[in-house]
Amino acid sequence: GASAAGGAGANQPLEPRLAPVGAAVRRATAADPLRILVTGDSLSDFDGQQLARMAAAQHLPAKVRVEPRNGTGLTQPNVFDWSDEAAQEAAGYDPDVVVMVLGANDGWPLRGADAGSDRWVAEYSRRVQAVTRDFLAGDPQRRVYWVGPPVPRSEPWIHIFDRINAAVRAAVPNVPGLRYVDVAGPTSEAGHYTDYLTDADGHRVLARQHDGIHYSFPGSVFPARIILTALRGEYTLG
């Protein structure tokens, strides 16, 4: 086991792949802003900071709180239990939306199943569902946008991260209120790792850190934009 911490080509539109959704959950206003909690592993830190910067720059009626839990995942609940954490965060912050960015540390076996195996994916998906329900806490209006890990530079993470994304996708139909956001596809080049991505002005940006997993701070603009586009699909933000 180990830990580590991305998807259409860099020049393709940054469109999220989401489960079908209905009409807007609600319209956010300056008087009643959308409360967004960004949490998860270390990947959530820069993603959340960039999402907050975008919301401020665009004068969106949103309050973004960033609460990274570095080094955490779903495969070692004896080290960090996300079910307990999710329940506490839901009660403590009362968010309208939880943006959960997780998976970079999940290279460990699950219930005797090797990381990335079919049994492992099934158990990981079950844990995604359980943690999501803890975040939702019975609130029919709350949503959890689960952001999978990016495409990493090397194995075994390429395979494991792909399987984590598959596990999250598989969880979506089973939990009303859960949404999957794919950043792996749009922040890769034809599904392959790339250090550089092209921004809206046509400039090449060093988007990843030396570990081949984490985004750089400038590179975190790309997943943050995908997340914001996903939120706009379900919430009216101004």
PyMOL commands that set and color helices and strands:
alter all, ss='L'
color gray80, all
select helices_A, chain A and resi 43-57+82-93+118-136+157-174+218-232
alter helices_A, ss='H'
color red, helices_A
select strands_A, chain A and resi 26-28+34-40+62-68+97-101+143-147+178-181+196-198+204-206+235-237
alter strands_A, ss='S'
color yellow, strands_A
deselect
rebuild
show_as cartoon
